[in-house]
Amino acid sequence: MSQPLRDTLKVQARRAVLVGLFEPGISAAQKEHALDELAGLAETAGCEIVGRLIQLRDSPDPATFLGKGKIEELRLLMERNDAELAIFDNSLSPSQGKNIESAVKSIVVDRSEVILDIFATHARTYEAKLQVELAQLLYMRPRLKRMWTHLERIEGGIGSGRGPGEKQLELDRRMLDKRVSELRKKLESVEKRRERLVASRNEHFTVSLVGYTNAGKSTLMQALTGSEVYIANQLFATLDTKTRRWSIPKWGDILLSDTVGFVRDLPHHLVASFKSTLEEALQADLLLHVVDASNPDAMKHIETVESVLEEIGAGKKRTILVLNKVDRVPGHEQFFGDTDGHPTEPIEDRSWYDIVRHKFRDAISVSAVTGEGLTALRQAVIDELSRKFSTVDITASVSDGKLPAILGRLTEIEKTTYTDSEAVFRCRLPDGVIDRLEREHQIQVNRINDLAETYSHPSDQ
């Protein structure tokens, strides 16, 4: 693979100016914070932010995205701050990127390129690296010609004038297409293995954590399961799906999975490439949609996650909305006056957080750090999953030594009754597991009831 295909998306350790185009109707407060998320992305990618530039107009300029005056303002801003890079919060077409670069005499990237660069930096496993490389190559394909001009500036000149030439571009295109085909085949194999792995977990209920990046999903997983997982206060700290056993006393075990975080305008190629990773969410019995309750853009984050879930085919999954990080919300204690984590009284002077609570009345407020609300979350999960449960008496031969061990792994046996030749085990199991046990073992099943039993726990810890 030629040099441009390996190095073009590297933006680390560069002085950058952030640029955004927004509709004229945004408020002064929205304008002030409009580029905050892009700043977080850029800093996660390793950039030093040295300036910001915003233009308000109804539609972008077809050729240069920004108006002529703003382009000149951007050039001067970058020159004054010795900036090497302009990062646009919007998606740029290949021609727009090329025209802006010609005008400002600096490297120009858009939001998608920064996200791809972050993913490339954070990819650790074989699967994640394959997924990121595929997304990068699909993004690069229509932009190869401009990427050669990137390298002419960055590396001190591979060529001059017309650059390396169309012969090298065509060679790169053929090599890129061949590599894309290879990656897709490898990911198909990985996806089949993951599907088999997920399917093999049918003994247990599976719950997936989904949400906007940096919503605190990994911290919540650690709080619920007690297992060590990687936690960092940065965007896209987790790329690879992690699954841990969540043992709930007097109820049983659940497999809890932490998935890659979502973000506004997540590149389509990235969503498609990570389809196998998101298989956990697709196959889960229940989704926990985790929201950063301390973020003023929480409503937008909720909409973004719902949109991505719809895109991957998980939009109709049973979901519990979890408002996390409430310990950072002033006056949040009022939401923990009752036992279910819901507000007991309407609030006259409502903040944005109160508005979210009002719109999503079934949401559970928690703090993964302090443990507040975790009992209410456990009970909500139990209530949802118990809809598929039945209390049963399972009758088997006393000589069947395997069945008690299997039941012990799946659930808590409430009562065991013995006769001379038979043993009767009373327990609560998922209906699908009951059906499988009937097929695979010589047993008799008597369903006692289909009502969910209330789970209680002495503390939130």
KETIBA-433995 format. One record per residue (C-alpha): x, y, z; residue in one letter. Coordinates in steps of 0.25 Angstrom, whole numbers, plus 5000, padded with zeros to 4 digits. Layout:
BEGIN
<site px="X" py="Y" pz="Z" r="A"/>
...
END
This chain:
BEGIN
<site px="5000" py="5000" pz="5000" r="M"/>
<site px="5006" py="5014" pz="4996" r="S"/>
<site px="5009" py="5024" pz="5007" r="Q"/>
<site px="4996" py="5033" pz="5005" r="P"/>
<site px="4987" py="5021" pz="5009" r="L"/>
<site px="4995" py="5018" pz="5022" r="R"/>
<site px="4997" py="5032" pz="5027" r="D"/>
<site px="4986" py="5042" pz="5022" r="T"/>
<site px="4977" py="5041" pz="5034" r="L"/>
<site px="4987" py="5044" pz="5045" r="K"/>
<site px="4984" py="5057" pz="5052" r="V"/>
<site px="4991" py="5055" pz="5065" r="Q"/>
<site px="5000" py="5066" pz="5071" r="A"/>
<site px="4995" py="5077" pz="5061" r="R"/>
<site px="4990" py="5091" pz="5064" r="R"/>
<site px="4976" py="5092" pz="5060" r="A"/>
<site px="4965" py="5102" pz="5057" r="V"/>
<site px="4951" py="5097" pz="5059" r="L"/>
<site px="4940" py="5101" pz="5048" r="V"/>
<site px="4925" py="5100" pz="5048" r="G"/>
<site px="4914" py="5104" pz="5039" r="L"/>
<site px="4900" py="5105" pz="5046" r="F"/>
<site px="4886" py="5111" pz="5043" r="E"/>
<site px="4884" py="5125" pz="5046" r="P"/>
<site px="4873" py="5122" pz="5057" r="G"/>
<site px="4882" py="5116" pz="5068" r="I"/>
<site px="4882" py="5123" pz="5081" r="S"/>
<site px="4894" py="5131" pz="5087" r="A"/>
<site px="4896" py="5120" pz="5097" r="A"/>
<site px="4896" py="5109" pz="5086" r="Q"/>
<site px="4906" py="5117" pz="5077" r="K"/>
<site px="4915" py="5118" pz="5089" r="E"/>
<site px="4916" py="5103" pz="5091" r="H"/>
<site px="4913" py="5098" pz="5077" r="A"/>
<site px="4927" py="5093" pz="5075" r="L"/>
<site px="4929" py="5087" pz="5089" r="D"/>
<site px="4927" py="5073" pz="5084" r="E"/>
<site px="4936" py="5075" pz="5072" r="L"/>
<site px="4947" py="5080" pz="5082" r="A"/>
<site px="4945" py="5068" pz="5090" r="G"/>
<site px="4947" py="5059" pz="5078" r="L"/>
<site px="4959" py="5067" pz="5073" r="A"/>
<site px="4966" py="5066" pz="5087" r="E"/>
<site px="4963" py="5051" pz="5088" r="T"/>
<site px="4970" py="5050" pz="5074" r="A"/>
<site px="4982" py="5058" pz="5080" r="G"/>
<site px="4980" py="5072" pz="5074" r="C"/>
<site px="4983" py="5085" pz="5081" r="E"/>
<site px="4971" py="5094" pz="5079" r="I"/>
<site px="4976" py="5108" pz="5076" r="V"/>
<site px="4964" py="5115" pz="5070" r="G"/>
<site px="4949" py="5114" pz="5066" r="R"/>
<site px="4941" py="5119" pz="5055" r="L"/>
<site px="4926" py="5119" pz="5053" r="I"/>
<site px="4918" py="5123" pz="5041" r="Q"/>
<site px="4902" py="5125" pz="5041" r="L"/>
<site px="4896" py="5123" pz="5028" r="R"/>
<site px="4884" py="5115" pz="5022" r="D"/>
<site px="4892" py="5106" pz="5013" r="S"/>
<site px="4907" py="5103" pz="5010" r="P"/>
<site px="4914" py="5109" pz="4998" r="D"/>
<site px="4914" py="5097" pz="4988" r="P"/>
<site px="4929" py="5100" pz="4985" r="A"/>
<site px="4936" py="5104" pz="4998" r="T"/>
<site px="4925" py="5101" pz="5008" r="F"/>
<site px="4927" py="5114" pz="5015" r="L"/>
<site px="4925" py="5128" pz="5009" r="G"/>
<site px="4937" py="5135" pz="5002" r="K"/>
<site px="4939" py="5145" pz="5014" r="G"/>
<site px="4939" py="5134" pz="5024" r="K"/>
<site px="4949" py="5126" pz="5016" r="I"/>
<site px="4958" py="5138" pz="5016" r="E"/>
<site px="4955" py="5139" pz="5031" r="E"/>
<site px="4959" py="5125" pz="5033" r="L"/>
<site px="4972" py="5126" pz="5026" r="R"/>
<site px="4976" py="5138" pz="5034" r="L"/>
<site px="4972" py="5132" pz="5047" r="L"/>
<site px="4981" py="5119" pz="5044" r="M"/>
<site px="4992" py="5128" pz="5040" r="E"/>
<site px="4992" py="5136" pz="5053" r="R"/>
<site px="4991" py="5124" pz="5062" r="N"/>
<site px="5001" py="5116" pz="5054" r="D"/>
<site px="4991" py="5105" pz="5052" r="A"/>
<site px="4994" py="5093" pz="5043" r="E"/>
<site px="4980" py="5087" pz="5042" r="L"/>
<site px="4965" py="5092" pz="5040" r="A"/>
<site px="4955" py="5083" pz="5046" r="I"/>
<site px="4941" py="5084" pz="5040" r="F"/>
<site px="4929" py="5080" pz="5049" r="D"/>
<site px="4921" py="5077" pz="5036" r="N"/>
<site px="4923" py="5067" pz="5025" r="S"/>
<site px="4931" py="5072" pz="5013" r="L"/>
<site px="4930" py="5066" pz="4999" r="S"/>
<site px="4944" py="5063" pz="4993" r="P"/>
<site px="4943" py="5075" pz="4984" r="S"/>
<site px="4940" py="5085" pz="4996" r="Q"/>
<site px="4951" py="5079" pz="5004" r="G"/>
<site px="4961" py="5081" pz="4992" r="K"/>
<site px="4956" py="5096" pz="4989" r="N"/>
<site px="4957" py="5100" pz="5004" r="I"/>
<site px="4971" py="5094" pz="5005" r="E"/>
<site px="4975" py="5102" pz="4993" r="S"/>
<site px="4969" py="5115" pz="4999" r="A"/>
<site px="4975" py="5114" pz="5013" r="V"/>
<site px="4988" py="5107" pz="5009" r="K"/>
<site px="4986" py="5097" pz="5021" r="S"/>
<site px="4981" py="5083" pz="5023" r="I"/>
<site px="4966" py="5082" pz="5024" r="V"/>
<site px="4959" py="5070" pz="5030" r="V"/>
<site px="4944" py="5068" pz="5034" r="D"/>
<site px="4937" py="5062" pz="5046" r="R"/>
<site px="4937" py="5048" pz="5040" r="S"/>
<site px="4952" py="5048" pz="5038" r="E"/>
<site px="4955" py="5051" pz="5052" r="V"/>
<site px="4945" py="5040" pz="5057" r="I"/>
<site px="4952" py="5030" pz="5048" r="L"/>
<site px="4966" py="5034" pz="5053" r="D"/>
<site px="4961" py="5033" pz="5068" r="I"/>
<site px="4956" py="5019" pz="5065" r="F"/>
<site px="4969" py="5015" pz="5058" r="A"/>
<site px="4977" py="5020" pz="5070" r="T"/>
<site px="4968" py="5012" pz="5080" r="H"/>
<site px="4966" py="4999" pz="5072" r="A"/>
<site px="4973" py="4988" pz="5080" r="R"/>
<site px="4967" py="4975" pz="5076" r="T"/>
<site px="4968" py="4968" pz="5063" r="Y"/>
<site px="4953" py="4970" pz="5060" r="E"/>
<site px="4954" py="4985" pz="5063" r="A"/>
<site px="4966" py="4987" pz="5055" r="K"/>
<site px="4959" py="4980" pz="5043" r="L"/>
<site px="4946" py="4989" pz="5045" r="Q"/>
<site px="4954" py="5002" pz="5046" r="V"/>
<site px="4963" py="4999" pz="5034" r="E"/>
<site px="4951" py="4996" pz="5025" r="L"/>
<site px="4943" py="5008" pz="5029" r="A"/>
<site px="4956" py="5017" pz="5026" r="Q"/>
<site px="4958" py="5011" pz="5013" r="L"/>
<site px="4943" py="5013" pz="5009" r="L"/>
<site px="4944" py="5027" pz="5013" r="Y"/>
<site px="4958" py="5029" pz="5006" r="M"/>
<site px="4953" py="5024" pz="4992" r="R"/>
<site px="4947" py="5036" pz="4987" r="P"/>
<site px="4957" py="5045" pz="4993" r="R"/>
<site px="4970" py="5039" pz="4988" r="L"/>
<site px="4974" py="5050" pz="4979" r="K"/>
<site px="4973" py="5061" pz="4990" r="R"/>
<site px="4981" py="5052" pz="5000" r="M"/>
<site px="4993" py="5052" pz="4991" r="W"/>
<site px="4993" py="5067" pz="4992" r="T"/>
<site px="4993" py="5065" pz="5007" r="H"/>
<site px="5005" py="5057" pz="5007" r="L"/>
<site px="5012" py="5067" pz="4998" r="E"/>
<site px="5011" py="5077" pz="5009" r="R"/>
<site px="5013" py="5068" pz="5021" r="I"/>
<site px="5025" py="5061" pz="5016" r="E"/>
<site px="5032" py="5072" pz="5009" r="G"/>
<site px="5028" py="5068" pz="4995" r="G"/>
<site px="5027" py="5055" pz="4988" r="I"/>
<site px="5025" py="5062" pz="4975" r="G"/>
<site px="5022" py="5076" pz="4970" r="S"/>
<site px="5012" py="5082" pz="4961" r="G"/>
<site px="5002" py="5071" pz="4957" r="R"/>
<site px="5007" py="5062" pz="4968" r="G"/>
<site px="5010" py="5047" pz="4966" r="P"/>
<site px="5001" py="5046" pz="4955" r="G"/>
<site px="4989" py="5038" pz="4950" r="E"/>
<site px="4997" py="5025" pz="4949" r="K"/>
<site px="5000" py="5025" pz="4964" r="Q"/>
<site px="4985" py="5029" pz="4967" r="L"/>
<site px="4980" py="5017" pz="4959" r="E"/>
<site px="4990" py="5008" pz="4965" r="L"/>
<site px="4985" py="5012" pz="4979" r="D"/>
<site px="4970" py="5010" pz="4975" r="R"/>
<site px="4973" py="4996" pz="4970" r="R"/>
<site px="4981" py="4993" pz="4983" r="M"/>
<site px="4970" py="4999" pz="4992" r="L"/>
<site px="4959" py="4992" pz="4985" r="D"/>
<site px="4966" py="4978" pz="4986" r="K"/>
<site px="4969" py="4981" pz="5001" r="R"/>
<site px="4954" py="4985" pz="5003" r="V"/>
<site px="4950" py="4972" pz="4998" r="S"/>
<site px="4960" py="4964" pz="5007" r="E"/>
<site px="4955" py="4972" pz="5019" r="L"/>
<site px="4940" py="4969" pz="5016" r="R"/>
<site px="4943" py="4954" pz="5015" r="K"/>
<site px="4951" py="4954" pz="5028" r="K"/>
<site px="4940" py="4961" pz="5035" r="L"/>
<site px="4929" py="4952" pz="5030" r="E"/>
<site px="4937" py="4941" pz="5036" r="S"/>
<site px="4938" py="4948" pz="5049" r="V"/>
<site px="4923" py="4952" pz="5049" r="E"/>
<site px="4919" py="4937" pz="5047" r="K"/>
<site px="4928" py="4934" pz="5059" r="R"/>
<site px="4921" py="4945" pz="5067" r="R"/>
<site px="4907" py="4940" pz="5063" r="E"/>
<site px="4911" py="4926" pz="5068" r="R"/>
<site px="4916" py="4932" pz="5081" r="L"/>
<site px="4904" py="4940" pz="5084" r="V"/>
<site px="4895" py="4929" pz="5080" r="A"/>
<site px="4902" py="4920" pz="5090" r="S"/>
<site px="4898" py="4929" pz="5102" r="R"/>
<site px="4884" py="4925" pz="5101" r="N"/>
<site px="4885" py="4919" pz="5115" r="E"/>
<site px="4885" py="4933" pz="5121" r="H"/>
<site px="4878" py="4946" pz="5118" r="F"/>
<site px="4886" py="4956" pz="5111" r="T"/>
<site px="4886" py="4971" pz="5114" r="V"/>
<site px="4894" py="4981" pz="5105" r="S"/>
<site px="4898" py="4995" pz="5110" r="L"/>
<site px="4897" py="5005" pz="5098" r="V"/>
<site px="4898" py="5020" pz="5098" r="G"/>
<site px="4905" py="5033" pz="5094" r="Y"/>
<site px="4920" py="5032" pz="5095" r="T"/>
<site px="4926" py="5036" pz="5109" r="N"/>
<site px="4912" py="5034" pz="5116" r="A"/>
<site px="4918" py="5025" pz="5126" r="G"/>
<site px="4914" py="5011" pz="5121" r="K"/>
<site px="4927" py="5004" pz="5125" r="S"/>
<site px="4927" py="5011" pz="5139" r="T"/>
<site px="4912" py="5006" pz="5140" r="L"/>
<site px="4916" py="4992" pz="5136" r="M"/>
<site px="4927" py="4992" pz="5147" r="Q"/>
<site px="4917" py="4997" pz="5157" r="A"/>
<site px="4907" py="4986" pz="5154" r="L"/>
<site px="4916" py="4974" pz="5152" r="T"/>
<site px="4928" py="4977" pz="5161" r="G"/>
<site px="4938" py="4973" pz="5150" r="S"/>
<site px="4949" py="4982" pz="5145" r="E"/>
<site px="4948" py="4988" pz="5131" r="V"/>
<site px="4955" py="4999" pz="5125" r="Y"/>
<site px="4950" py="5013" pz="5128" r="I"/>
<site px="4954" py="5026" pz="5123" r="A"/>
<site px="4948" py="5040" pz="5123" r="N"/>
<site px="4950" py="5042" pz="5108" r="Q"/>
<site px="4941" py="5039" pz="5095" r="L"/>
<site px="4941" py="5025" pz="5089" r="F"/>
<site px="4950" py="5019" pz="5101" r="A"/>
<site px="4943" py="5006" pz="5098" r="T"/>
<site px="4942" py="5000" pz="5084" r="L"/>
<site px="4942" py="4985" pz="5086" r="D"/>
<site px="4930" py="4979" pz="5092" r="T"/>
<site px="4932" py="4973" pz="5106" r="K"/>
<site px="4923" py="4964" pz="5113" r="T"/>
<site px="4922" py="4961" pz="5128" r="R"/>
<site px="4914" py="4952" pz="5137" r="R"/>
<site px="4904" py="4961" pz="5146" r="W"/>
<site px="4899" py="4952" pz="5157" r="S"/>
<site px="4887" py="4957" pz="5164" r="I"/>
<site px="4884" py="4950" pz="5178" r="P"/>
<site px="4871" py="4942" pz="5179" r="K"/>
<site px="4869" py="4944" pz="5164" r="W"/>
<site px="4880" py="4938" pz="5155" r="G"/>
<site px="4891" py="4942" pz="5146" r="D"/>
<site px="4890" py="4952" pz="5134" r="I"/>
<site px="4901" py="4954" pz="5123" r="L"/>
<site px="4903" py="4969" pz="5122" r="L"/>
<site px="4910" py="4975" pz="5110" r="S"/>
<site px="4917" py="4988" pz="5108" r="D"/>
<site px="4917" py="4993" pz="5093" r="T"/>
<site px="4924" py="5004" pz="5085" r="V"/>
<site px="4918" py="5018" pz="5088" r="G"/>
<site px="4911" py="5026" pz="5078" r="F"/>
<site px="4912" py="5040" pz="5074" r="V"/>
<site px="4905" py="5050" pz="5065" r="R"/>
<site px="4908" py="5048" pz="5050" r="D"/>
<site px="4915" py="5035" pz="5052" r="L"/>
<site px="4921" py="5032" pz="5039" r="P"/>
<site px="4912" py="5022" pz="5031" r="H"/>
<site px="4924" py="5013" pz="5027" r="H"/>
<site px="4928" py="5012" pz="5042" r="L"/>
<site px="4914" py="5008" pz="5046" r="V"/>
<site px="4914" py="4997" pz="5035" r="A"/>
<site px="4928" py="4992" pz="5038" r="S"/>
<site px="4924" py="4991" pz="5053" r="F"/>
<site px="4912" py="4983" pz="5050" r="K"/>
<site px="4918" py="4970" pz="5056" r="S"/>
<site px="4922" py="4977" pz="5068" r="T"/>
<site px="4908" py="4983" pz="5070" r="L"/>
<site px="4902" py="4968" pz="5068" r="E"/>
<site px="4902" py="4968" pz="5084" r="E"/>
<site px="4891" py="4979" pz="5083" r="A"/>
<site px="4884" py="4973" pz="5072" r="L"/>
<site px="4883" py="4959" pz="5080" r="Q"/>
<site px="4881" py="4965" pz="5094" r="A"/>
<site px="4868" py="4962" pz="5101" r="D"/>
<site px="4868" py="4976" pz="5107" r="L"/>
<site px="4876" py="4989" pz="5104" r="L"/>
<site px="4880" py="4999" pz="5115" r="L"/>
<site px="4881" py="5012" pz="5108" r="H"/>
<site px="4891" py="5020" pz="5117" r="V"/>
<site px="4890" py="5035" pz="5116" r="V"/>
<site px="4900" py="5046" pz="5122" r="D"/>
<site px="4890" py="5053" pz="5131" r="A"/>
<site px="4900" py="5064" pz="5134" r="S"/>
<site px="4901" py="5068" pz="5119" r="N"/>
<site px="4892" py="5079" pz="5114" r="P"/>
<site px="4891" py="5072" pz="5100" r="D"/>
<site px="4885" py="5060" pz="5107" r="A"/>
<site px="4872" py="5061" pz="5098" r="M"/>
<site px="4881" py="5061" pz="5085" r="K"/>
<site px="4889" py="5050" pz="5090" r="H"/>
<site px="4876" py="5041" pz="5092" r="I"/>
<site px="4872" py="5045" pz="5078" r="E"/>
<site px="4885" py="5041" pz="5072" r="T"/>
<site px="4886" py="5027" pz="5079" r="V"/>
<site px="4871" py="5024" pz="5075" r="E"/>
<site px="4875" py="5028" pz="5061" r="S"/>
<site px="4887" py="5018" pz="5061" r="V"/>
<site px="4879" py="5007" pz="5067" r="L"/>
<site px="4869" py="5009" pz="5056" r="E"/>
<site px="4880" py="5008" pz="5046" r="E"/>
<site px="4885" py="4995" pz="5051" r="I"/>
<site px="4872" py="4989" pz="5052" r="G"/>
<site px="4871" py="4989" pz="5068" r="A"/>
<site px="4861" py="5001" pz="5068" r="G"/>
<site px="4849" py="4992" pz="5073" r="K"/>
<site px="4857" py="4985" pz="5084" r="K"/>
<site px="4851" py="4986" pz="5098" r="R"/>
<site px="4859" py="4998" pz="5105" r="T"/>
<site px="4861" py="5004" pz="5118" r="I"/>
<site px="4866" py="5019" pz="5118" r="L"/>
<site px="4877" py="5021" pz="5129" r="V"/>
<site px="4880" py="5035" pz="5133" r="L"/>
<site px="4894" py="5033" pz="5138" r="N"/>
<site px="4904" py="5043" pz="5145" r="K"/>
<site px="4892" py="5050" pz="5153" r="V"/>
<site px="4902" py="5052" pz="5164" r="D"/>
<site px="4907" py="5064" pz="5155" r="R"/>
<site px="4893" py="5070" pz="5154" r="V"/>
<site px="4890" py="5081" pz="5165" r="P"/>
<site px="4879" py="5077" pz="5174" r="G"/>
<site px="4878" py="5063" pz="5168" r="H"/>
<site px="4875" py="5057" pz="5182" r="E"/>
<site px="4860" py="5060" pz="5181" r="Q"/>
<site px="4859" py="5049" pz="5171" r="F"/>
<site px="4863" py="5038" pz="5181" r="F"/>
<site px="4852" py="5041" pz="5191" r="G"/>
<site px="4844" py="5029" pz="5187" r="D"/>
<site px="4848" py="5014" pz="5184" r="T"/>
<site px="4847" py="5014" pz="5169" r="D"/>
<site px="4856" py="5026" pz="5165" r="G"/>
<site px="4845" py="5034" pz="5160" r="H"/>
<site px="4842" py="5049" pz="5164" r="P"/>
<site px="4831" py="5050" pz="5175" r="T"/>
<site px="4826" py="5064" pz="5172" r="E"/>
<site px="4825" py="5073" pz="5159" r="P"/>
<site px="4836" py="5084" pz="5159" r="I"/>
<site px="4832" py="5098" pz="5156" r="E"/>
<site px="4845" py="5104" pz="5152" r="D"/>
<site px="4850" py="5092" pz="5143" r="R"/>
<site px="4864" py="5091" pz="5137" r="S"/>
<site px="4867" py="5083" pz="5125" r="W"/>
<site px="4869" py="5071" pz="5133" r="Y"/>
<site px="4855" py="5072" pz="5139" r="D"/>
<site px="4850" py="5073" pz="5125" r="I"/>
<site px="4857" py="5060" pz="5121" r="V"/>
<site px="4851" py="5054" pz="5133" r="R"/>
<site px="4837" py="5059" pz="5130" r="H"/>
<site px="4838" py="5054" pz="5115" r="K"/>
<site px="4843" py="5040" pz="5119" r="F"/>
<site px="4835" py="5037" pz="5131" r="R"/>
<site px="4840" py="5023" pz="5132" r="D"/>
<site px="4855" py="5026" pz="5132" r="A"/>
<site px="4863" py="5022" pz="5143" r="I"/>
<site px="4873" py="5032" pz="5150" r="S"/>
<site px="4886" py="5026" pz="5155" r="V"/>
<site px="4900" py="5030" pz="5158" r="S"/>
<site px="4910" py="5018" pz="5155" r="A"/>
<site px="4920" py="5026" pz="5164" r="V"/>
<site px="4912" py="5027" pz="5176" r="T"/>
<site px="4903" py="5015" pz="5175" r="G"/>
<site px="4890" py="5024" pz="5175" r="E"/>
<site px="4878" py="5018" pz="5168" r="G"/>
<site px="4885" py="5004" pz="5165" r="L"/>
<site px="4874" py="4997" pz="5173" r="T"/>
<site px="4863" py="5003" pz="5164" r="A"/>
<site px="4871" py="5000" pz="5152" r="L"/>
<site px="4872" py="4985" pz="5156" r="R"/>
<site px="4858" py="4984" pz="5159" r="Q"/>
<site px="4854" py="4990" pz="5146" r="A"/>
<site px="4863" py="4980" pz="5138" r="V"/>
<site px="4857" py="4969" pz="5146" r="I"/>
<site px="4843" py="4974" pz="5143" r="D"/>
<site px="4846" py="4974" pz="5128" r="E"/>
<site px="4853" py="4961" pz="5128" r="L"/>
<site px="4843" py="4954" pz="5136" r="S"/>
<site px="4832" py="4956" pz="5126" r="R"/>
<site px="4839" py="4944" pz="5119" r="K"/>
<site px="4840" py="4936" pz="5132" r="F"/>
<site px="4832" py="4925" pz="5138" r="S"/>
<site px="4832" py="4918" pz="5151" r="T"/>
<site px="4833" py="4903" pz="5149" r="V"/>
<site px="4834" py="4890" pz="5156" r="D"/>
<site px="4844" py="4881" pz="5148" r="I"/>
<site px="4843" py="4866" pz="5151" r="T"/>
<site px="4854" py="4857" pz="5147" r="A"/>
<site px="4860" py="4844" pz="5152" r="S"/>
<site px="4869" py="4844" pz="5164" r="V"/>
<site px="4880" py="4838" pz="5156" r="S"/>
<site px="4881" py="4850" pz="5147" r="D"/>
<site px="4893" py="4857" pz="5154" r="G"/>
<site px="4895" py="4867" pz="5143" r="K"/>
<site px="4882" py="4874" pz="5144" r="L"/>
<site px="4884" py="4880" pz="5158" r="P"/>
<site px="4897" py="4885" pz="5153" r="A"/>
<site px="4891" py="4891" pz="5141" r="I"/>
<site px="4880" py="4898" pz="5148" r="L"/>
<site px="4889" py="4903" pz="5159" r="G"/>
<site px="4897" py="4910" pz="5148" r="R"/>
<site px="4884" py="4916" pz="5142" r="L"/>
<site px="4876" py="4920" pz="5154" r="T"/>
<site px="4874" py="4919" pz="5169" r="E"/>
<site px="4867" py="4906" pz="5172" r="I"/>
<site px="4856" py="4910" pz="5182" r="E"/>
<site px="4852" py="4897" pz="5187" r="K"/>
<site px="4855" py="4882" pz="5185" r="T"/>
<site px="4846" py="4870" pz="5188" r="T"/>
<site px="4850" py="4856" pz="5187" r="Y"/>
<site px="4843" py="4843" pz="5185" r="T"/>
<site px="4849" py="4829" pz="5184" r="D"/>
<site px="4851" py="4830" pz="5169" r="S"/>
<site px="4849" py="4845" pz="5166" r="E"/>
<site px="4854" py="4859" pz="5170" r="A"/>
<site px="4845" py="4871" pz="5168" r="V"/>
<site px="4852" py="4885" pz="5166" r="F"/>
<site px="4845" py="4898" pz="5168" r="R"/>
<site px="4851" py="4910" pz="5161" r="C"/>
<site px="4849" py="4922" pz="5151" r="R"/>
<site px="4854" py="4920" pz="5137" r="L"/>
<site px="4853" py="4927" pz="5124" r="P"/>
<site px="4843" py="4921" pz="5115" r="D"/>
<site px="4853" py="4918" pz="5104" r="G"/>
<site px="4862" py="4911" pz="5114" r="V"/>
<site px="4850" py="4903" pz="5119" r="I"/>
<site px="4847" py="4898" pz="5105" r="D"/>
<site px="4862" py="4895" pz="5102" r="R"/>
<site px="4863" py="4887" pz="5115" r="L"/>
<site px="4850" py="4879" pz="5111" r="E"/>
<site px="4856" py="4875" pz="5098" r="R"/>
<site px="4870" py="4871" pz="5103" r="E"/>
<site px="4867" py="4864" pz="5116" r="H"/>
<site px="4857" py="4854" pz="5121" r="Q"/>
<site px="4849" py="4863" pz="5130" r="I"/>
<site px="4834" py="4867" pz="5133" r="Q"/>
<site px="4831" py="4882" pz="5134" r="V"/>
<site px="4819" py="4887" pz="5142" r="N"/>
<site px="4818" py="4903" pz="5140" r="R"/>
<site px="4813" py="4909" pz="5154" r="I"/>
<site px="4810" py="4923" pz="5149" r="N"/>
<site px="4815" py="4934" pz="5139" r="D"/>
<site px="4816" py="4945" pz="5149" r="L"/>
<site px="4829" py="4953" pz="5152" r="A"/>
<site px="4834" py="4952" pz="5166" r="E"/>
<site px="4838" py="4965" pz="5173" r="T"/>
<site px="4853" py="4966" pz="5175" r="Y"/>
<site px="4859" py="4974" pz="5186" r="S"/>
<site px="4873" py="4977" pz="5191" r="H"/>
<site px="4877" py="4983" pz="5204" r="P"/>
<site px="4885" py="4994" pz="5198" r="S"/>
<site px="4889" py="5001" pz="5185" r="D"/>
<site px="4904" py="4996" pz="5186" r="Q"/>
END
